[in-house]
Amino acid sequence: MRINFTLVKVAPLLLASVFALSACGNVSRNVHKDGQAADSLVWPKISDITPMHKGGTFPDTNSLARLRAGMSKQQISDLIGFPHFSEGVWGVREWNYVFNFRVPAGSNKVVTCQFKVFFDDNKVAQSFYWAPESCAQFQQVAQVAPVSSSVISAAATMPAERYSFSADALFAFDHSSVADILGNGRAELDQFAAKVRQYDRDIKHIQVVGYTDRLGSDGYNQALSEKRANSVRDYLIAHGIDASLFSTEGRGRADPVKDCVGGTSKPSLITCLAPNRRVEILISTQRTTSDR
């Protein structure tokens, strides 16, 4: 049987829709074309965070310290993930996050901060903001220690890889549980799991992202995309992939790869929109190299 998932290098991200924050009042005013500042910073309500990021996340502080102006959206997401609110990829000029930090490190006291990235007209990161401003310390304290000349190996981060699975091949229309995964879909995931288990690189992270088409309500599509992402993750864990590597996200009807003209019959429209119903898996790896 020929497997039909497609490996796509992440550098050219899939075309994204022009979705902004779900609540348009949460968008900062007059973001400058150079991405250096905004006339009025607007911070989204923490309560509006997407369900999968509820309560915020504990970021890797070394990854935060590596953020630099000039990075692409994909490079930003490789370090700290995609935004924690209902924001798009290419169609927006800012990304927002909610991060938690233990102070002091290892204690049970948690400080919650909001983090904002502004992009210029070329979709390149140019400036970063924290609320409260004192949280900026967490982006600065975790500098990577110099490597001694006696160290003979180093971990080289590899470009992330993206695998795309047709949701229609995985699930019957409107279905989402592990038990609903179709026979052909199970075969594809089995082959994918076998491939991952044989990687010659150290896997740092596996992100599973579910997408739907535009039919139905936003709330329904969001929930369906999350359930499908979680089911694919659970299936792969059951087939030998380390559970600690995974994160999942549902993006609902966002980031369509095909647009279909309305007015056709619903069955025809469902068929036309099939490419938008998908589950994507992004794998970040590192290769250990010798420095003798």
N, C-alpha and C positions, 0 to 999 in steps of 0.2 A: 504493500500500500504506500502511495506517495504522500508524504507529509506536506501539508499546504501552508504551514506557518512561514512568515517572511522575515528574514533578518534585515534590519535596516539600521544603518549607523545613525546615531542620535543627532549628529551635527546638524543636518537639515531637519528640523522638527516638522511634524505633520502640520498641514494648514490648520490654523485654529480660528474659531469664530471670534467675533469681537465682543465677547461678553465682558462686562466690567463687574464690579462688586454687585451682589444681588440687591443691595440697597444703594441706589445711586448717590444718596447723601453721604456715603462713606468714601467717596473719591476726593482726593486732595484737589484744591482749586489751582488752575493755571500752572500745571507742571511745565517747566520751561523746556524748550526744545533740546537744550544741551543736557537735560537731566540732572542739573546741578542743584536745583532747589525748587520749591513751590511757593507761591505767594501765601498759601494758607494750608498748613498740614491738617488733614482730617484723619483721625484714627477710627477704624471700625470698632464697633462694640464687640468685646470679647465674647459676649453671648451669641454673636452671629457667626461664630467659627463653624466650619463644616463638622458634621458628626464624627468623622474619623479622627479629627484633631481636637475633640472636646477636651477642654482643660489645658490645652497647649502641649508642647513637647519639651523634652530635655535635650537640647542640641549638643553635638560634639563641639567643645570649645575650640579645639584645634582647627576644625573646619571653619568655624566662625572667623578665626584669626587669619585664615587664608583668603577671605573675601577681598576682592580688589575691584576698583573701578576698571572698566574695560572688559569685564567678563560678559559672556552671552547668557541668555536665560537658561540654556541647558547647563552651562558651567555652574551657574548659581544653584540650580536645582540638584546637581550632582553633589554639591557640598552640604546644603541645608534642606533639600527637598523642595517640593512645589509649595506655593502659598497656602496658608491655612484657612483662607476664606474663598468664596466662590468667584475666583478670578480666572481669567483666561490665560493664554500663553502669549500670542503675538498681539492681540487686540487691546492690550492695556499697557499703561506706562508706569504702574506701580504694583508691587507685591507686598503683602502684609503677613506677618507671622506673630504667634504668641509663644514665647520661650520661657521655660522655667529653669532656675538655677538654684543649687543648694549652697547656702552661705552659713558658715564656712563649708568648703567642699567636704562631702561625706556626712554632713549633718542632716537633721530632719527639717530644718528651717528652709523654706522655699521662697524665693523671690520671683515674681512673675513680671515679665517685661514684654512690650510690643516692639517689633522690629519692622522697618519699612525700607524697601529698595525702590529707587527711582531709575527709570531707563530713559535714554535719549530717543530721538526719532529713528535711530538705527537699531533700536531694541537692545542697546548695550547698557549695562549697569554703570551708573555714574555717581550716585550718592546714596548714603545710608543714614537712617535716622532711628533713634531709640526713644521710647516713652516708658518711664521717665528717662531724662537724659543721662542720669547716673548709671543706667544699665550699659552704657557704652563701654564700661570697664570690662565687661565680660567678653567683648570682642577683642580686647587688647592684651589680656593677661595670659592667654594661652599661646604664647609664641613657641614655635618648634625649636628645640634645643639644637645648637650646632652639632654637626656630625663629625665625630673624631676621625682622623685619618686612619685610625686602626680598625675602623668599622669596614668590613669587606663586603657587605651586602646592603641593599636598600630596596624599599618597596616602591615600585613605579606604578602609578595609577594609569590604568588602561582606559581608552574611550568606552563609555557605556554602550551596551548593545540593546537593541529594541527588537522584540519578537511580537508579532501581531497574529492573533487568533480570531477567526470569524466567530462571533457569538452565535450565529445560526448553526455553525458546525458543532459548537459546544452544547448549546441548549435549544430546546424547542422554544418557539416564540412565546415570550412572556414568562418563561421558567428560569429558575436561578439557583436551585439547591444542588448540593453535591450529588444527590440521588437522581437529579434531572439530567446530569451530563450524559450526552448521547454516546453511543458506541464508538462512532468515528472520532468524536471529541476526546473520549478516553484514550483512544489509540494515539492521537496527536500528543496529548499531555504525557502519556507514558514515554513516548520517544523523546519529548522535550526533557522530562525528568532524567532519563538515561543520559542525555547529552550533558546536562548540568552536572550530574554526578561524576562525569569524566573530564570536567574542565581541567586544563593544565595551569590555571591561574587561581589565586585565592579570591573567592567571592566575598565582596564587602557588603553588598546589599542587593536585594531583589525587591523591586517595586511592581505590584500588580495593579493595573488601572482598568476599571470597567467603563464602557461607554454604551449609550443607547442611541436610538434615532430620535427624531423630534416629535414623534407621535406620542400623545398622552401628556399628562401634566408634568411640570418640572419636578414636583415632589415625588411623583411615582417613578419617573425616570431616574432621579437621583438615588432613590432607595433600591431600584432594580440593579443599577450599575454597581452599587456597593455590594449587594448580595452576590452578584456574579463574580466580582473580584475576590471576595472572601471565599467563595466556593472553590475557585481555581487555586487559591493559596492553600486551602485545606486539603485539596486533592494532592497537590504537589508535596505537602508535608507528609501525607500518608504514604507517599511513594519515595521517601528517603531524603527529602531536602530539609536541611536544618531550619526549624521554625524561627530561630532567632534572627535569620537573615531577612525576613519578610516585613514589608509594610504594604498596606492596601489602600486604595483610594477609588471612590466612585465619582466620575465627572459628568454623569447624566448625559444630556444631549450636547454638551460642549465639544469643541474641536471636531466638527464634522469633516469628513474627507470627501463627501459627495453631497451635492445639493440637487434636489429633484423638484421640478415644477409642479405646483399644486394643480388641482382640478382633475387629476386622473383618478381612477377607481382606487379604493383603499388597498385591495390586493396588489395592484400594480405599484402603488406608492411604497408599500411594505417591501416589495422586491427591489425597487429602485434604491431605497435607503439602506439596504443590507450592509454595504461597506462601513456604514457608521456604527453598526452594532458589532462591537468588537471588544476583546480583552487584550491589552498590551502588557508585556512583561519587560521591564528594564533591568538589566543586570550590570552592576558596577563591579569591576574586578581590579586586582592589582597583580602584577607579575614581580616576583623577587628576582633581582638582577645582581650579578657579582660585580664588585668594584675593587678589583685586585690591583 
